[in-house]
Amino acid sequence: MAAHQRDVNTLLLRASELARAGARTTGSVGGAGGDLRGTDLTGKDLGGADLSGANLRGARLIGASLRGADLRLADLTGADLRGADLGGADASQSIFLTQSQLDAAKGDLLTRLPPALTAPAHWRPAATPGRSG
């Protein structure tokens, strides 16, 4: 079983690299550029960050603000999104994002998701100017 898991992981890594090859990450978090694999970003304010094409495999984003962040072609394999705020973020083309990750996160109706995933019922409507929400 371990050999099979290793082979599958190698295949998924290669698929991620190929998919992200066309994306150019301009944003940088802590000087890491696009390679944030396994990074502890718990509680960080990454609102509006350009994380397109970033490697966020296994990153801890617990309670982080990703409001308005660009997560297109970001590899989110195993990223811990518990309590992370994805409000208004663009994850429409993110790689290996799962429904269970979304279910553990916060977001709103402006959060862009891949077609196969749905916004959890607990996500709030997008804030309207002049109204609290």
C-alpha positions in Angstrom: 0.0 0.0 0.0 2.8 2.5 0.8 4.4 2.0 -2.6 1.0 2.6 -4.3 0.5 5.8 -2.2 4.0 7.0 -3.1 3.4 6.4 -6.8 0.0 8.2 -6.7 1.6 11.1 -4.8 4.3 11.4 -7.5 1.7 11.4 -10.2 -0.4 14.1 -8.4 2.7 16.2 -7.8 3.6 16.0 -11.5 0.0 16.9 -12.5 0.1 19.9 -10.2 3.5 21.1 -11.6 2.2 20.8 -15.2 -1.0 22.7 -14.4 0.8 25.4 -12.5 3.6 25.8 -15.1 1.6 28.4 -17.0 0.8 30.5 -13.9 3.2 33.1 -12.8 2.9 33.9 -9.1 3.8 37.5 -8.5 2.8 37.5 -4.9 5.2 36.5 -2.1 4.4 35.5 1.5 7.4 35.7 3.8 9.8 35.7 0.9 8.7 32.2 -0.2 7.2 33.3 -3.5 5.0 30.6 -4.9 6.3 27.7 -2.9 4.3 27.7 0.4 4.1 24.0 0.8 3.7 23.1 4.4 4.0 26.7 5.6 2.2 27.7 8.8 0.0 30.7 7.7 -2.3 30.4 10.7 -4.2 33.7 11.2 -2.2 35.5 8.5 -3.8 38.4 6.6 -3.5 37.3 3.0 -6.4 39.4 1.8 -6.1 40.3 -1.9 -2.9 38.3 -2.3 -1.9 37.0 -5.7 -1.5 33.3 -4.9 -2.2 32.2 -8.4 -0.1 29.1 -9.2 1.2 28.9 -5.6 2.0 25.5 -4.1 0.0 25.5 -0.9 0.1 21.7 -0.4 -0.3 21.0 3.3 -0.2 24.7 4.3 -1.9 25.6 7.5 -4.3 28.4 6.7 -6.4 28.0 9.9 -8.2 31.3 10.5 -6.3 33.1 7.8 -7.9 35.9 5.8 -7.9 35.1 2.1 -10.6 37.7 1.3 -10.3 38.6 -2.4 -7.2 36.5 -2.9 -6.4 35.0 -6.3 -6.2 31.2 -5.8 -6.5 30.3 -9.5 -4.2 27.3 -10.3 -3.0 27.2 -6.6 -2.5 23.6 -5.4 -4.5 23.2 -2.2 -3.9 19.5 -1.7 -4.2 18.9 2.1 -4.3 22.6 2.9 -6.0 23.2 6.3 -8.7 25.8 5.6 -10.5 25.5 8.9 -12.0 28.9 9.7 -10.1 30.5 6.8 -12.0 33.4 5.2 -12.4 32.9 1.5 -14.9 35.8 1.0 -14.6 37.1 -2.5 -11.6 34.9 -3.3 -11.2 33.4 -6.8 -10.6 29.7 -6.3 -12.5 28.9 -9.6 -9.5 27.1 -11.1 -7.7 25.9 -8.0 -6.1 22.5 -8.0 -7.3 19.7 -5.7 -9.6 21.8 -3.6 -12.2 19.6 -1.9 -15.7 20.1 -0.6 -14.6 19.2 2.9 -12.0 22.0 2.8 -14.7 24.4 1.8 -17.1 23.1 4.4 -14.5 23.9 7.1 -13.9 27.5 5.7 -15.8 30.7 5.7 -16.8 32.4 2.5 -19.6 34.3 0.9 -21.6 34.3 -2.3 -18.8 36.3 -4.1 -16.3 33.5 -3.6 -15.6 31.9 -7.0 -15.4 28.1 -6.8 -14.7 25.3 -9.3 -17.9 24.0 -11.0 -17.9 20.7 -9.2 -18.0 22.3 -5.8 -20.7 24.2 -4.0 -20.7 27.0 -1.4 -21.6 25.5 2.0 -25.0 26.6 3.5 -23.3 28.3 6.4 -21.5 30.8 4.1 -22.9 34.3 4.6 -24.2 36.5 1.8 -21.7 39.0 0.5 -21.5 42.2 2.5 -23.6 45.0 1.1 -22.2 48.6 1.5 -23.9 50.3 4.4 -25.1 47.0 5.9 -23.3 44.8 8.4 -23.1 41.2 7.6 
